[in-house]
Amino acid sequence: MFEIRVICPPGDADRASTALAAAFDTGPARQYPTRDGKRTRLYFTADHRDSSTNPTTESE
């Protein structure tokens, strides 16, 4: 298990969450404003997907 931090404009938070959930098994995002208040920090607890369910895994 590991943690992923994403800093993005507030309007991109849903898109970032969706993309990470497609690539990893993620928990719900913890969301905080950046110090300047202009962007959003997202923290995800994530784990690698089983290779049988990972759509990006290529067959050998």
C-alpha positions in Angstrom: 0.0 0.0 0.0 1.2 3.5 -0.7 0.0 7.1 -0.8 -0.5 9.3 -3.8 -0.6 13.1 -3.6 -2.0 15.2 -6.5 -2.0 19.0 -6.6 -4.3 20.3 -9.2 -6.8 23.1 -10.0 -10.1 22.5 -8.1 -11.9 21.8 -11.4 -9.6 18.8 -12.2 -10.1 17.0 -8.9 -12.8 14.7 -10.1 -10.9 13.8 -13.3 -7.7 13.1 -11.3 -9.7 10.9 -8.9 -11.3 8.9 -11.8 -8.0 8.4 -13.5 -6.2 7.1 -10.4 -9.2 4.8 -9.5 -8.9 3.3 -13.0 -5.2 2.5 -12.5 -5.0 1.6 -8.8 -7.3 0.3 -6.1 -7.8 3.6 -4.2 -9.6 4.6 -1.1 -11.6 7.8 -0.9 -9.6 11.0 -1.5 -8.8 13.3 1.3 -9.0 16.9 -0.1 -7.4 20.1 1.3 -6.7 23.5 -0.2 -3.1 24.5 -1.0 -1.5 27.2 1.1 -2.2 29.8 -1.6 -5.8 28.6 -1.8 -5.7 28.5 -5.6 -5.3 24.7 -6.0 -6.4 21.5 -4.3 -4.3 18.8 -2.7 -5.7 15.3 -3.0 -4.3 12.4 -1.0 -5.2 8.8 -2.0 -4.3 5.6 -0.2 -3.7 3.1 -3.1 -2.6 -0.4 -3.8 -1.6 -2.1 -7.0 -4.3 -3.9 -8.8 -4.2 -7.7 -9.4 -2.6 -8.2 -12.8 -5.7 -10.1 -13.9 -7.9 -7.0 -13.4 -5.5 -4.3 -14.5 -6.5 -3.1 -17.9 -3.1 -1.6 -18.6 -1.2 -4.9 -18.2 0.0 -6.2 -21.5 0.0 -9.9 -22.2 3.4 -11.5 -22.9 
